[in-house]
Amino acid sequence: MKYVDEFRDARLIKKALAEIRELAQSSRHYRIMEICGGHTHSIFRFGLHGLLPSNVELIHGPGCPVCVLPMGRIDDGLALANDALKIARQNPERKVVFFAIGFETTAPSTALTLMHARALGIDNFAVFCNHITIAPAIRAILDSPDIKLDGFIGPGHVSTVIGCRPYEFIARDYDSPIAVAGFEPVDILEAMVMVLRQLKGGIAKVECQYKRAVPWDGNAVALQAMDEVFEERPHFEWRGLGSIAQSALKIRREYAAWDAEQTMPIPGVCVADPQAAQCSDVLRGLLKPQQCRLFGKECTPERPIGALMVSSEGACAAHYKYGRHEPDVVTLQ
């Protein structure tokens, strides 16, 4: 299958692994964070972490929007749904509320939906906006004194919208390499080669391995739609990372009639995460999923306690699904 089989080619996988082994200096330990939850799943599914040299470690970042959304925002969304049901019972028209969530990957579709609702004059539709942005989260990770990283594998899906330019601050301000990658084994390993080459050469820049899908400057049409409908929130709370400035989107006042936060009562629920679950440490790359004291015991996909097990893109869900079994990695024979 085009764009799949050639990126699972055993010859290319072995070539990339050989270059990784050559580039990784035995006297040094490398910590490279993959930001996207999709990458985390691919890494576990194909067993890539087990193919790397012992001194090259992959750190799982906060790349799942469900995992980083505070529980209170989810409860607010449920409260809105109950309110919408009450209105529907009391009125012949139903009030439909869309719980919008995701990074810049899904924000354009929400923006276009709002533009469509406005153009058609649909007044029984509202959006509860929880879209977040990737760059401020990366900056927060880099500013954290207890997280030591050598480089990043940049997210593929988000970058199809925003491009590669927004990551330039990572190299410029933090002297840290980043390579945007696709989601197949060859993609991820080639991105790691790019990062390790930069580290060996003492340079830091943004590179794009995923050129077949990611334009350097992003998708102009999608970005324009987002700019028309959204503006930055001054602050937004992230599970595990705290309040991060300008890290989320809100609906502009021109679209206030379709903004659930401006037209409906929001309870503003604050809910503390379960203390026993160590999601915060896993989200920040301080713990591996299996190091959480609840992982695979009290916390499983059937009975999840922490957000990273609840979400299908969460690092704990990925490790539980793939990490305990033989991976489906393409044979390297």
Buried (B, 14 or more C-beta within 10 A) or exposed (E): EEEEEEBBBBEBBEBBBEBBBEBBEEEEEBBBBBBBBBBBBBBBBBBBBEBBBEBBBBBBBBBBBBBBBBBBBBBBBEBBEEBBEEBBEEEEEEBEBBBBBBBBBBBBEBBBBBBEBBEEEBEBBBBBBBBBBBBBBBBBBBEBEEBEBBBBBBBBBBBBBBBBEBBEBBBEEBEBBBBBBBBBBBBBBBBBBBBBBBBEEEEBBBBBBBEEBBBEEBBEEBBEBBEBBBEBBEBBBBBBBEEBEBBBBBBBEEBEBBBBBBBBEBEEBEEEBBEEBBBBBBBBBBBBBEEBEBBBEBBBBEEBBBBBBBBEBBBBBBBBBBBEEEBEBBEEE
